[in-house]
Amino acid sequence: MSLLMRTYRLASGLWQEERIDDPDRIERYMKLFDRDDLKKIQAGEKVRIEKDEWQLIQD
C-alpha cells in the first residue's frame, strides 16, 4: 500500500505533515503534478509544488 506524504507550513510558521493512505485521495492528488514531477514522485523523490513538499512512499 502506498503512502503519500505532504509537508506544508501553517500560517503560524509551524510545519505540518499529512500522511495520505487512501488510494482514491492519492489518485486525486497525483493529478496535481505535471509529467516531470510525476516521474520524480513515482521514483520516490520529493517534489515541491509552491510551498508544499510531496513524497510517495511505496511498499
GIWOMO-V362436 format. One record per run of one state. SS is the DSSP state (@ for helix, = for strand, . for the rest). FROM is the first residue (numbers start at 1). TO is the last residue. Records with the same first field share a line. If there is no record, write none. Layout:
SS = FROM-TO ; FROM-TO
This chain:
. = 1-2 ; 10-14 ; 21-22 ; 31-34 ; 43-46 ; 50-51 ; 58-59
= = 3-9 ; 15-20 ; 47-49 ; 52-57
@ = 23-30 ; 35-42
